[in-house]
Structure formats: C-alpha cells, structure tokens
Amino acid sequence: MVLLALACDLEERYGLKGRVFGRVLPALDAYLRRPRSPKPDERIVLSVETWQVEDILPSSPLVAGFIIDVAKARERIGLFLGVVPIQRELALGPGRARYLPS
C-alpha cells in the first residue's frame, strides 16, 4: 500500500507518468523492503540520473532528484483506512503537582 501511495504522490506532485514508473517503482519497492526502523519524518530522494532511492542524510551528497515524504504517504494510508493518527507525546516541563484529597 505504501508503494501505491508513493506512486500516487509522485504522479500528483511531479507529474510522472507511464514509462518512468517502470524504472521508479522497482527502486521504491527495493527501498521499502529494506529492514529499517520507521522514522516520524522519513524522507527519501529519488535520483533522476540513476533512478535509485536513498535516505536523505545531512552527510549525503547533493543529487538531482525528487524528494519523497514517506511519512506523509503512511499518514495518507492511515486516513484511507480510517485509522486514528498516532498521538504524539507532549513534553512536560517542571511544575508543581497538587494533591486533592477525595
């Protein structure tokens, strides 16, 4: 499902069509099958020179390509399936607690 959501996103955002998907989808599928821990802000880059998919890291060299937001695609699937979005933990600062006897 993630592969389909990413393909829809590439078509909507960048206008990719037909033959290009023949090169793009196998690279995206190989990336999605790699074992890794999910990140809340997972973004990848699809190189237009090699049609390979790589993680975006601060140390990555600059390449011409399309930036793909995988986390947004996963969120899109969740909304489609009717799954409630994951709640994020709030950072609580120092404070005083009051005890109210019943």
Contacts in CASP RR format, 6 or more apart in sequence:
PFRMAT RR
TARGET T0000
AUTHOR 0000-0000-0000
METHOD contacts of the structure
MODEL  1
MVLLALACDLEERYGLKGRVFGRVLPALDAYLRRPRSPKPDERIVLSVET
WQVEDILPSSPLVAGFIIDVAKARERIGLFLGVVPIQRELALGPGRARYL
PS
1 77 0 8 1.000
2 32 0 8 1.000
2 70 0 8 1.000
2 73 0 8 1.000
2 74 0 8 1.000
2 77 0 8 1.000
3 25 0 8 1.000
3 28 0 8 1.000
3 29 0 8 1.000
3 32 0 8 1.000
5 73 0 8 1.000
5 74 0 8 1.000
5 76 0 8 1.000
5 77 0 8 1.000
6 28 0 8 1.000
6 68 0 8 1.000
6 70 0 8 1.000
6 73 0 8 1.000
7 21 0 8 1.000
7 24 0 8 1.000
7 25 0 8 1.000
7 28 0 8 1.000
9 68 0 8 1.000
9 69 0 8 1.000
9 72 0 8 1.000
9 73 0 8 1.000
9 76 0 8 1.000
10 16 0 8 1.000
10 21 0 8 1.000
10 24 0 8 1.000
10 46 0 8 1.000
10 66 0 8 1.000
10 68 0 8 1.000
11 17 0 8 1.000
13 66 0 8 1.000
14 66 0 8 1.000
16 24 0 8 1.000
23 51 0 8 1.000
24 46 0 8 1.000
24 51 0 8 1.000
27 46 0 8 1.000
27 51 0 8 1.000
27 52 0 8 1.000
27 53 0 8 1.000
28 46 0 8 1.000
28 53 0 8 1.000
30 53 0 8 1.000
31 44 0 8 1.000
31 53 0 8 1.000
38 74 0 8 1.000
39 71 0 8 1.000
40 71 0 8 1.000
41 71 0 8 1.000
42 55 0 8 1.000
42 69 0 8 1.000
42 70 0 8 1.000
42 71 0 8 1.000
42 74 0 8 1.000
43 55 0 8 1.000
43 56 0 8 1.000
43 67 0 8 1.000
43 68 0 8 1.000
43 69 0 8 1.000
43 70 0 8 1.000
43 71 0 8 1.000
44 53 0 8 1.000
44 54 0 8 1.000
44 55 0 8 1.000
44 56 0 8 1.000
44 67 0 8 1.000
44 68 0 8 1.000
44 70 0 8 1.000
45 53 0 8 1.000
45 54 0 8 1.000
45 55 0 8 1.000
45 56 0 8 1.000
45 60 0 8 1.000
45 63 0 8 1.000
45 65 0 8 1.000
45 66 0 8 1.000
45 67 0 8 1.000
45 68 0 8 1.000
46 52 0 8 1.000
46 53 0 8 1.000
46 65 0 8 1.000
46 66 0 8 1.000
46 68 0 8 1.000
47 53 0 8 1.000
47 54 0 8 1.000
47 63 0 8 1.000
47 64 0 8 1.000
47 65 0 8 1.000
48 64 0 8 1.000
48 65 0 8 1.000
48 66 0 8 1.000
49 63 0 8 1.000
49 64 0 8 1.000
49 65 0 8 1.000
53 68 0 8 1.000
54 60 0 8 1.000
54 63 0 8 1.000
56 67 0 8 1.000
75 85 0 8 1.000
78 85 0 8 1.000
79 85 0 8 1.000
END
